[in-house]
């Protein structure tokens, strides 16, 4: 048989085999796809975003903090169109809750991070800015708590209702710390964009919240809502934004880790700087900030036609995509990654700061003398002017 005839014979056989081969079996549907609970007319029962989570509503059904005519309404999930079973975002949150994911006892540091997703107060982006952190933090022995807070788009005042959700979340986690193997002195908040608008006030307004919620009938009365640290990630306006009246800075204000793009995310960078500047002028210890020269806000368009990603993504393999490892460095440096029950460096430094507050900014440094300078604990710091109207957050 000639070479040509042999090739023709093989081709004919291949075609015949293809025509007679049975079709591939159909692909099965994705399993365990999360879905909201039904409307039963009773207070909505939030469901887990990830397997194994423990979900707890933040307030009792009759709480004055809830809207009685809305608390029964189910949440609405926006699912990924390409990743089966992945919740990108949630709206219609009327019964705010936390979802707790613990780590194995053998690696547990006792540290817990309450993650607060962004979304411009229109949606809650729980995929990239909440759920993805559960396995990441697990590797470092950090417990993750996902906050589902109320949204402006659903008729709530973000600066009030959503901030209260963050503050209450700290109290609830601290109340159950022993049952969960969490160190009550290692509970922090980490907010992203609009979520950072909740984390920042939670880190400075805890005294007022605790005072207003101290009725003995409240099971969480007497439990502090003060976070032990705060992560403020590409934030929206904080309490120290130039167009707001800055609150007094508590003497025991927690340390903070701040991250943002720089000129590429100018509006959010200014808000980050305002928080940092207030803390710096007050002399607050262990406040660290990273402004990345190459970086945009999540969702912003890029020159190649794509959009900047957020959360834990590598952001097109630029250094901004590694900020989470800088947070781990910072947390380790402050003692949050050591075995639970050991006093952290952060706690020691706060105690020293409370006992021996530094002289106010400007005193003895060639600046204005006499009196307490701007930014001292209890004084309203002077923030830099905003760099024009900020984009959405």
N, C-alpha and C positions, 0 to 999 in steps of 0.2 A: 504494500500500500504506500502510495506516495505521501510525502509530508503534507501536501495540501489536502489530500483525501482524509488523512488522519485528523487534522485540525477540524475539518468539516464534520467528521464523525463525532468528535468530542463536543463540538458546539451543539450539534443536534441532540446529543444525549443530555447535555446540560439544560437545554430548552425543554426537553421532554420531562426531565426530573422536576423542573420548576413548575411546569404545568400540572403535574400529577401530585406534587407535594401537598399535604394537608395544610390548611391555613393555620397561622399561629393562633394560639388561644388568646382571647381578649384579656387585656390587662385588668386586674382587679381594682376596685375602688379603694381609695385611701381609707385606712382604718382609724378609728378613734378621733375623728375630726371634731374639734370642740364646737359647741353650739350654745347659744344662750338658753337659759331656762324659760319656761312658759310663764305667761301672765296668769296667775292664780287669783288675782285680786288681793292677795296678801303681799307684804313687803317682798320685793324681788330678791331671789336667792342667787347671788353672783356665783358663776361657775369658774372652775380652774382654767387658766390659760395654758398651763403646762401640767403634765402628769405629776401626781404626787403632792400638789400644792394643798395647803390648808387655807381656806378662805374664811375670813371673819369680817362681817359688816362693822363699820366703825362706830355706829350709833345705834341705840335701841330703836325699835320701830316707832315709838311715840316721841322720839327726841324732837325738841323744838328746832334743832338744826336741820331737820329734813322737811320736805314738802309733802304733807300727808296725801295730797291728791296726785302725787307723782311717784311716790316711793315704790309702787307696785309695777311701774312700767319697765319692761325688759330692756336690757342692753342690746345694742345692735353691733354686730361684728362686721368689719371690712376684711375679707379674707384675701390672701395672696392669690393671684391668678396663675402663678407658675409653681408655687411650693404648696403642695396639698397639706391642708391642716394648719397652715401658719396664719395666725391672726396678725394682720398689719396694724390695725387700729380699732378702737372702740368708741362709740358715741352712745348717747342716751343713758348716761350714768346718773341715776337718781338715788341709789342706795350705795354710797361709796364704801369701799372695802380694801382690805389688804390680802395678799396671797403670799404665804410664807413657804419658802423652800430652804430646808436645812441641809447641812453637810454632815458627813459621817463623824462620829465622835472621835475617831482616831486622828482626824486632821482639823477638828474644830478649833478655831481661835476664839470663839465667843463673840466675834465681831459680826454685826448685822448692818447691811446697807439697805435703806428704804429707797428704792429707785422710783423716780417720778418722771414719766415720759413727757415729751413735748408734743406739739401739734397746734400751736397758735391758739390754744383754748377752744379750737374748733373740733379737733379729734384728739384722742389719746393714743399716741404711736407706741403701743405696748410691744410691738415686735422688736424693732431695732433698738429701742431705748428702754426696754424692761426685760422681756423674756430672754434675750440673747445674753444678758449678764448673769443669769443663773449658772450656766456651766462655766463661764469665765471666772466668776468669783469662787465657785466651788473649788477650783484648782488651788486656791490660796487659803482654803479653810474659812471663807467668808460666807455667812448666811445671807440670802437675798430675800427681800420683801418687796413685792410689787404693789404699788399704790394705784388704785383706781379712783381718781378724784373727779369731782363734778366739773362741768365745762360751761364756759360762757355761751357756747352755741346752744346749750340746752336750757338757757334762761337763768343761769347762776352768775353771781358776781365773783369773778375769778379771784380778785384781790381779797375777798372775804371768805366765801364758801369754800373755795378750793384750798386756800391757805389753812383754813380750819381743818380740812381733811388731812393735810400734811401734819399739822400739829397733833391732831388726835391719833394719827398713825403711830407717832413716836410713843405716846402714852400707852397705846394698846400693846405694842411690842414690848415695852418695858414691863408692863403688868404681867405678861406671860413669859418673861425671859427665863425664869427658872425652869418652867415646863419644857421650853424649847432648847435649853442648853446655851442660851445667849447670855453674855455678860452684860448686865444692865448699865455698865459704864462704858460700853462700846457700841452704842447704837447711833448710827449716823444717817443723814439724808443725802441723796445725790439727785439733782434735778437737771433736766436738759431743756434748754431754750425756754419755752413757756413753763416747763416743770421747774426750772431754776428760779422762776418768779415765785414759786411756792417754797423751795428749799431755802432761799435767802431770807425771807421774813421768818420762816420757822426757826432760823438760826439766831434771830435777834428779838423776836416778840413773844418768847415763851412765857415770860413772867406774867404778862397780861392775860394770856390764854389760861394759864393755870389758876390765876386769881379768880377769873370769871367762871370757872368750872370747878369750884371747890365745894359745892353743895354735898353734904354727906350722903344724899340719895344717889349721887353719881358713883358708880363702882370704881371709876378711875380717879376720883378725887384724891388729892395728895400724891399722885404719881406725876413726876415731872415730864413735861413735853420738851425739855431742853435736849437737842441732839448733841452727841459728844463730838461730832465733826460734821462738816458740810462740804459736799461736792457741788460746785456751781459751774455747770458745763454750758458753754456758749449761751449765756443767759439773756433773757428779756430784762425789762427794767426791774431793778432791785429797790428796796426801801431807800437807798441812797442816790437814786437817780436825780438829776439836776432839777427836774420839774416837780419834785416831791419834797415834803417836809421830812427831813431825816429824823428817825427816832433816836432816842438815847441808846448808846451801846452798852449792854449789860457788862458788869465787871467780869462775869464768868463766861463771856461769849465764847463759843467753841472755835477751834481752828478751822480753817477753810482751805480747800484746794480748788483753784479757779483755772479754767481752760477756755480758750477761744481762738479763732482765727484773728488776724490783725487787720491790715488795711483791706483785705478781701472780705471782711465781715465787720466793717467799721462800726455800724450801729451797735451790734452786740458787744464788740470789743470795748466801746465806751462804757456800756453798762457794766461790763466786767471790771473795768478800771475804777469805776465809781465805788464799787463794793470794796475792791482791794485798797483804794486810797483811804477810805474811811477807816478800815482796819489798821492800815499802816500808820496813819496819823494818831490813832489811839494807842499804838504800840502793842497791838494784840499779837501774841506769839504764834508761830507756826502757821502763818498764812502764806501760801505759795501760789504763784500764778505763772501760767505758761501762755504766751501769745505767740502763735505760729505765723511766721511771715507768709508762708504759702498755705492758704486754707480759706475756704468759703463756708457759709452757713449751709447746713443740710437742706437740700432741695434747690439751691441756687444753680443757675446754668453755668456750664463750663465751656471753654473754647471748642472742645471737640464735639459739642452738641449734647453731651450727657449732663447729668446733674450731680452735684456734690452729695455724697452719701453721708450718713451720720452713725451714731452709736459706736459699735466696735469695728466697723469696716476700716479697711486700710486706706481709704480715700485716694485711690489711684497710686498707692505705694509711695505716699509722701510722709514725712515725719509726723505730721498732724495725725496720721492714722495710728500712731503708737502712744497717744496721750495716756491710755489706760495703764500702761506700764509705768509711767511717771506717777500716776496715782498710787499704784502698788508700792513704788519706792517710798513715796511720802507716808503712806499708811504704815509701812514697815519701820520707817525712821521714827515714827511717833509711838510705836509699841502696840499697834492694833493687830499685828500678825503674830504676836507671841502667845503663849498658852493663856487661856482665860483665867481670870482671878488675880492676875498680876497687875499692879497699878501701872498705867501707861505713862510714857513721857509726856504725852499730851495733857493728861490729868495733873501731873506734877507741875507742869509749866503754867496751867491755868491757876492752880492753887497759889503758886508764887506770884503770878500777876495780880490776883485778887488781894493778896497780903501786902504786896509792895508794888503798887501801880507805878509805871514809869512817869517821869515828868512829861507834861503835855508837849505836843509838837511845837517847836519854836522856842522853848525855854532852854536857855543855856547853849543854844546852837547858833548864836548870831542872829536869831530872829527876834520877833517882838518879845519883850520880857514882861513878867508880871501876869498874874491871872492864869486861868487854864486856857490853853490854846485850842484852836479848832481841832476836832477829832478826838479829844480826850474822852475817856469813858464818861458818859452822861452828857456830852456836848454834841451838837449837830455838826458834823464835818462839812467842810466846803468841798463840793464835788466839782470836777472839771465840766465845762460846758459840753452839751451833746454835739456830735458832729453831724448836725442836720437830722431830718426826720429819719427814724429807724424803719427798716422794712418790717414786715410781720415777724413775729417770733413764735 
